[in-house]
Amino acid sequence: MDLTTIPTRDLLGALLYRTDIIDERGMTVHPAGYQLLTSMNTLPCTDIVGVRLNKGIVEGCLTIREAGYYSGHFTMIGGRVPYGMHFEDSLRNHIREDLGVEIQILSGINRPDYVWPYTRIHARNSKYWGHDPSKFAIGLTYLATFDWTVVSFREKSHSGPEARALHWFSLNTLPTEEKFGYGHYTPFTECLNKAATVPEILLRLPCV
């Protein structure tokens, strides 16, 4: 059947009555559904910067991306907020899936420590945008703590493992910006600086 002759309004109207586009987890089932979603919307995402004190110096953690466009780059941990899910539940689920741990959010879920937009357009100024080739997104980044001694990298229910290895860096030992994926250099360094300078956060950091 040739769908190119059917008016767009009719196609969209028909899709409104479909019950198999989004599953019970709030995720799009079909690749084409995800492409439609990302072509029409800016998607909400959540990430963490895990922090600790190592001999009095604040460190934040990054993982090595296992798959996708930025495979092999340093990235923060998190992901997209599914349809109908509270962003705190989404964030905690992503960390459980990726690292197998529970987190303690340091600033409160309604007070993200950094907000960062992501664009598909690679040429945009990296001082103001992150880069995600699959979508436009708005990222809420949170400072958090967790037990790093029990981390286990797991396979996602809908894909393979997204992360491997956990690396800790201070502001003085950061990788170069080019080694970060998705433009995560800016939100990571801003959050790390906040953890090192805000007493209410600094006093709550676990020590190595």
N, C-alpha and C positions, 0 to 999 in steps of 0.2 A: 504494500500500500504506500502510495506517495504522499507523505505528510507535508511536503513543501508547499502544496497548494492550499492547505488549511490555514485560515487566519490565525495569527498568534494569539489573539484574545480567546479563540475557541480552544486552542491547545492548552493554554494556561487554565481556562475554566474547567477543562476536563481533569487536569492534574489536581485541582483542589479537592476532588472527590476520591482520589486514590489513597488507599490506606497502607500501601506497601512501599512508600518512598522513604519513610523514616521508621526505624525499628524501635523496639521497646527501650533501647539505650539512648534514644534521641540522635542516633547516627544515620546518615544517609546510606542506603543499602546498595544502590547502583552507582558505578563510577560516573555515569552521565548525570545522575541526580546531584552528586557533589559538584560537578562542573557547572551545572545550572545554578546551584546555590552560590558558588564563589564568583560567578559572572555577574550576579545581581546584588550582592551584599558585601559589606565589610563585616568580618566575623570576629566575635570576641574570643580571646585566648587568655590563658593564665600560665604563669611560670613562677619558679622560685629561684632565689639565690640562697643556697644553704650556707650558713656561716658558723665559724667557730674561732676560738682563740688558741694560737700556737705560740707558746712562750711570750705571751703578751701582745702578739701581732694578730690582727684580724685577717682571717682567710675566708674566701668564698670558693664554692665548688662548681666545677663544670664537668660535663661528660663529653666523650667523643661520640659524635653522631655516627650511627651504624649504617643508616640507609638514606636514600633520597638525594636531593640536589647538593646538600652540604655534607655528604658523607665524608668522614675523616676530619671534620672541623670541630672546634670547641663550641658547645652550645649550652644554654640553660636547660632546665628540665620542666616540662609542662606540655600544654597542648590546647586544642580547641575546646570551647564549652559546648557540649551537646545541647540540642533543642530541648527546652523545658527543664533543664537541670540548673540548680543553683551553682554559681561559679565557685563557691567554696567546696562543694561536693565534687565538682569537676576537677578542681586542682588536686584535692586529696586522692581522687581515683587515679589521676595521671601519675602521681608520685608512687602510689602503691603498685601500679602496673610497671613503671619503669625501674623503680629501685627496691620495691618490696618493703617499704618502711612507712611509718606514720610521721607526720610533721607537726611541729609547733609553730604557728604563724606569729611573728613577733610584733607586728604593728596593728593587728586586727584586720579581719577580712574586708571591712568597709573602708580601709585606709591603705590602698596599695602603695608600695614604696617608690614605684616608678611606673609611668604610663608611656607607652612607646608605640607609634603607628608603624605598620609594615605595608610595603607596596610591592606590586609585581614588577614595577618599572625599575630596572637596575640602574638606570642613569640618574635617578633622583639623588639629591644631596644626602650623603650618609650621615651628616650632622643632624638631620631632622627626620630621617626615615630608616627603619630596618628594611631588609629585603626578603620577601618570601615569593618565590616564583609561582606558587600555586594559588595565591589569594591576596586580597587586601584584608588587613586585620588590625585590630587594636589590642595590644598586649598589656595586661595588668601583671606587674612583677612584684613579688612579695619576698621579704627577708624571712627565713625560716631556719629552724634547727631540727636535727634528726640524729638518730644513732647511726653514724657512718660505719660502725664496725660490723653491722649485720646487713649491709646493702647486698642485694642480689639482682642482677640484670635479667629481666624476664621478657618473654615474647608477648606482644599484644594479642588480644583475642582475635583481632581482625588483620593482623600482620605479624611479621617477625619482630625481633628486638630492635628498638629504635636507638638505644644507647649502649655504650660499652666503656668501661673504665671510668673511675672518678678521680678527678685531679683538683688539688687545692692550690689557690694562688692568693697572694697578698697584692696590694696595690704596687708593690715594688718588684714583683716577680711575674707580672701578667704576660701572657703571650702577646704578640703584635696583633693589631686590629685585623689584619688580613687572615689570621688563623681562626677567627671567630666566624661561625655561620649565622645567617639571618640578621646580621647587624647587631648581634647580642653584645658587642663590646660596650656600647653606650649604656644600656640598662644595667649590665653587670657591674661596670665600674662605678656608676652612680649609686647603686645599692650598696656596694662594698664601702664606698666612702661614707655613706650614711651610717652604716653599722659601726664604723670606726670613730665617728664623731658625735653621735647622739647617745648621751649617757644612759637613757632608759633602755636602749637596745644593747649597748655595749655590756652593761652589767648582767644581762641575761644570757650571754653567750657561753656555751659549754667549752671546757678546756681540753686540749689534747693530753 
